[in-house]
């Protein structure tokens, strides 16, 4: 059986839908803190089970019968490593053979992205667990750039701390398709895949896209991390989001998010969606 954690979240739901298009629903286990959110998939035959990452024994029961498990990283940045370790302990106790984990590109000490310690620790724990593993190192979501483009169109200024760096933005749908492929295919054990978009996109590229979509002049304003963070606070973002977004900008500037991979095509047989296409789809009509 195939299991997916966090299946009521955006990535989990998209992956579940992709898996259910390929696999008999009775062979799919979907775990979530909100089983009611997956009632429609349960009606299609999927097994929907409650799961709390704070409860190892409950996780063991939730993973019963699962052979290959997609462990989607939780949203508690800075505090989720223990949750992930609990999930791995529950998976091992339940007899899961293979865990597929959603990580980030280059989870190394020099990478300033604030999510790196959690992902690096989880990858380390998974490698040491005795389970077979696959790391899906998902790049930044392309649709999140739509808000930056929309803000630039409204203000006439694209403010960025990316410097001359670039990022290989990927769509959530491509991440889900890649995860579904690994879950439903054979031969992906003990492999690392960088799940990227088709090209690395710089601030200059974002600027050109904003000008094209808006049909008017937009100014590129390059700032340091402190100034960028202050701007996010002034816009009303909570402090945790300020730190996260600023750190991804720093990671982009320092080159940790620029590598373009063929993994989406290799796994799914189709080309990943370009950023411009994803942004156009996400912006209001």
C-alpha positions in Angstrom: 0.0 0.0 0.0 1.0 3.6 -0.6 0.7 6.2 2.2 0.7 10.0 2.1 1.0 12.2 5.2 -0.5 15.6 5.4 -2.9 14.6 2.7 -5.4 17.4 3.4 -2.7 20.0 2.7 -2.2 21.5 -0.8 0.7 19.4 -1.8 -0.6 16.3 -0.1 -4.0 16.6 -1.8 -2.5 17.2 -5.2 -0.3 14.2 -4.8 -3.2 12.0 -3.6 -5.2 13.0 -6.6 -2.3 12.1 -8.9 -1.7 8.7 -7.2 -5.5 7.9 -7.3 -5.4 8.4 -11.1 -2.9 5.5 -11.3 -3.5 3.2 -8.4 -6.5 1.3 -7.1 -7.9 3.6 -4.3 -8.1 0.7 -1.9 -4.3 0.6 -2.0 -3.9 4.2 -0.8 -3.7 5.4 2.8 -4.1 9.1 3.4 -3.3 10.5 6.8 -4.3 13.9 8.2 -5.3 15.8 11.3 -8.5 16.6 9.5 -10.1 13.4 8.1 -13.3 15.2 7.3 -11.4 17.3 4.6 -10.8 14.1 2.7 -14.3 12.7 2.8 -14.6 12.8 -1.0 -11.4 10.7 -1.5 -12.6 8.2 1.2 -15.8 7.9 -0.9 -13.7 6.9 -3.8 -12.2 4.1 -1.8 -9.0 5.6 -0.2 -8.3 4.8 3.4 -8.4 8.0 5.3 -6.8 7.8 8.8 -6.3 10.4 11.5 -2.6 11.1 12.4 -0.9 13.4 14.9 2.8 13.8 14.6 3.0 14.3 18.4 1.7 10.7 18.9 4.1 8.0 17.8 1.8 5.1 18.7 -1.0 6.8 16.8 1.3 7.2 13.8 2.2 3.5 13.9 -1.5 2.6 13.7 -2.0 5.2 10.9 0.8 3.7 8.9 -0.3 0.0 9.3 -0.1 -1.9 6.1 1.8 0.9 4.2 4.8 -0.2 2.3 5.9 3.1 0.7 5.2 6.4 2.5 5.4 10.0 1.4 6.4 12.0 4.4 5.5 15.6 3.6 7.3 18.1 5.8 5.1 19.8 8.3 4.6 23.6 8.5 6.2 24.1 11.9 9.5 25.6 10.7 12.1 25.4 13.4 10.1 22.9 15.5 9.3 20.1 13.0 12.4 17.9 13.2 11.0 16.0 16.2 7.7 15.6 14.4 9.5 14.1 11.4 11.5 11.8 13.7 8.3 10.7 15.3 6.9 9.9 11.9 9.9 7.9 11.0 9.7 6.0 14.3 6.0 5.3 13.6 6.8 4.2 10.1 9.5 1.8 11.2 7.3 0.3 13.9 4.5 -0.2 11.4 6.8 -2.0 9.0 7.0 0.6 6.3 9.8 -0.3 3.9 10.4 2.9 2.0 10.0 6.6 3.0 9.9 9.4 0.4 10.6 12.8 2.0 9.9 16.3 0.7 13.1 18.3 1.4 14.8 21.4 -0.1 17.7 22.0 -2.5 21.1 21.9 -0.9 20.3 21.4 2.8 23.9 22.2 3.8 25.3 24.4 6.6 26.1 27.3 4.4 22.6 27.7 3.0 20.9 30.6 4.7 17.3 29.4 4.1 15.8 29.1 7.6 14.2 25.8 6.7 17.5 24.1 6.1 18.3 22.8 9.7 14.9 20.9 9.9 15.3 19.3 6.5 19.0 18.5 6.9 18.2 16.8 10.3 15.3 14.9 8.8 17.4 13.7 5.9 20.1 12.6 8.3 17.6 10.7 10.5 16.0 9.0 7.5 19.4 7.9 6.2 20.2 6.5 9.6 16.8 4.8 10.2 17.4 1.6 8.3 14.5 2.4 6.0 14.9 2.7 2.2 14.6 6.4 1.3 14.1 8.9 -1.5 14.7 12.7 -1.0 12.6 15.0 -3.2 14.3 18.4 -2.8 11.5 20.7 -4.0 12.5 24.1 -5.2 10.5 27.3 -4.3 6.9 27.3 -5.6 6.3 29.3 -8.7 2.8 30.5 -7.8 4.2 32.3 -4.8 5.9 34.7 -7.2 2.5 35.9 -8.4 2.0 38.0 -5.3 5.5 39.6 -5.8 4.5 40.4 -9.4 1.1 41.7 -8.4 2.7 44.0 -5.8 5.2 45.3 -8.4 2.5 46.0 -10.9 0.5 48.0 -8.2 3.5 50.0 -6.9 5.7 50.2 -10.0 8.6 48.8 -7.9 9.9 45.2 -7.7 11.7 45.1 -4.4 14.1 42.2 -4.0 17.0 40.9 -1.9 18.0 38.3 -4.6 20.9 40.3 -5.9 22.1 38.7 -9.1 21.1 35.2 -8.0 18.4 33.1 -9.6 15.9 30.4 -8.5 14.5 27.4 -10.5 10.9 28.0 -9.4 8.6 24.9 -9.7 4.9 24.5 -9.6 3.2 22.6 -6.8 1.5 20.5 -9.4 4.9 19.4 -10.8 6.1 18.6 -7.3 2.9 16.5 -6.8 3.4 14.7 -10.1 7.0 13.9 -9.3 6.1 12.6 -5.9 3.2 10.4 -7.3 5.6 9.0 -9.9 8.1 7.9 -7.2 5.3 6.4 -5.1 3.9 4.4 -8.0 7.0 3.4 -9.8 9.8 1.0 -8.9 13.6 1.7 -8.7 13.8 5.1 -6.8 15.2 3.7 -3.5 18.1 5.7 -2.0 18.0 8.4 -4.6 18.0 12.2 -4.3 16.0 14.2 -6.8 16.1 18.0 -7.2 12.5 18.9 -8.3 13.0 22.1 -10.2 11.3 24.2 -12.9 12.8 24.3 -16.4 14.9 27.4 -15.9 16.7 29.6 -13.3 14.9 32.9 -13.0 16.6 36.1 -11.8 15.2 39.3 -10.4 15.8 40.8 -13.9 13.7 38.1 -15.4 10.9 38.7 -12.9 11.1 42.4 -13.7 10.8 41.7 -17.5 7.7 39.5 -16.7 6.1 42.2 -14.6 6.6 44.8 -17.4 5.2 42.4 -20.0 2.1 41.6 -17.9 1.5 45.1 -16.7 2.3 46.9 -20.0 4.0 49.7 -18.1 7.4 50.6 -16.5 8.4 48.8 -13.3 11.5 49.7 -11.4 13.8 47.1 -9.9 14.8 48.0 -6.4 17.6 45.8 -5.0 18.0 46.0 -1.2 19.8 44.2 1.6 18.2 41.6 3.9 17.5 44.0 6.7 15.7 46.5 4.4 13.8 43.8 2.7 12.6 42.4 6.0 11.5 45.8 7.2 9.4 46.2 4.1 7.7 42.8 4.7 6.9 43.9 8.3 5.5 47.2 7.0 3.3 45.2 4.7 1.8 43.3 7.6 3.6 39.9 7.4 4.0 38.1 10.7 7.6 37.8 11.9 7.9 34.1 11.1 7.0 34.7 7.5 9.3 37.7 7.4 12.3 35.6 8.4 11.3 32.8 6.1 10.8 34.9 3.0 14.0 37.0 3.7 16.0 33.8 4.1 14.9 32.4 0.8 15.9 35.6 -0.9 19.4 35.3 0.7 19.5 31.7 -0.4 18.7 32.7 -3.9 21.3 35.5 -3.9 24.0 33.0 -2.8 23.2 30.5 -5.5 21.6 27.7 -3.5 18.4 27.6 -5.5 19.6 28.0 -9.1 20.3 24.4 -10.1 18.0 23.2 -12.9 17.2 19.5 -12.9 15.6 17.2 -15.4 13.9 15.2 -12.6 10.3 16.3 -13.3 10.6 15.2 -17.0 12.6 12.1 -16.1 9.9 11.0 -13.5 6.7 12.1 -15.2 7.5 12.2 -18.9 6.5 15.8 -19.3 8.3 19.2 -19.2 7.8 21.2 -16.0 5.7 24.4 -16.2 7.7 27.6 -16.8 7.4 30.3 -14.1 5.8 32.8 -16.5 3.0 30.4 -17.3 2.4 29.7 -13.6 2.3 33.4 -12.7 -0.1 34.2 -15.5 -2.4 31.5 -14.3 -2.2 32.7 -10.7 -2.8 36.4 -11.2 -6.4 37.7 -11.2 -7.9 38.0 -14.6 
